Amino acid sequence: MKLEDRRRDIVDLLVEEGTVSLDDLALRFSVSKMTIHRDLDDLEAEGLLRKVRGGATIEASGQFESDYRYRARLAPALKTAIARRAADFIEPGMSVMVDDGSTSEALIPFLIEKRPLSVITNNLAVINGLSGQGGISLIALGGDFSKKFNGFFGVLTVATLGELRADIALITSSSIHGRIACHQDQEVLQVKRSMIAVAQKAFLMADHNKFGRTALHKLADLEVFDGVVTSSPLAAEQVTELTAQGIELYFAEEG
């Protein structure tokens, strides 16, 4: 097996399993553990996985966001419920910005229900899901394609957003620490910030599991959003503290 094929298969296996051991990888690919070590070192340097004791994982950490394909497999019912609740803020005729998150993909059927709409997105899954749909005017943001995030990012993406305006932006984040939304990747958060800046209203979509976690970069204070669409069970003290600070919380279960 060629080196490139083996490394691709390692990432594909992690998408399926989440975590794999060094011994299992060496046995599966019939190579030495030293060879696997080198594979994992190079894949980690590319931001495709992170090494852990005795193997590797694709699960997120404060500095590492997992592959889109892995995230898309997690809690699909919860993401659908949050997307459905977030779509309540959309009215036919609006222009809507949708970001790269896996929860954003769950918006597709609800956006179709709300048509006619203009949808602006850098999310390839959303682009594919809405292309050709009657009543949807689709603006696909260009830029550098990231397989890991399944979307388009970079200078061109940000520059294009600067020329656009929208009624509403639906944004995702990997973690919320206190009242700060965070993300691990600098290029990704630049696009999210640009969407927030050019939309009249912005809502954050983040399930309850993302609260109390942190990531390397600050995305925004929750006060910049017109509301946070989340899920139960969110700790009562968090709800009390955030609402006392004027942060509007909308729960998927209430939709």
Summary of the structure (lengths in Angstrom):
residues: 255
radius of gyration: 19.1
end to end distance: 50.6
largest distance: 58.9
contacts: 856
relative contact order: 0.12
helix: 44%
strand: 25%
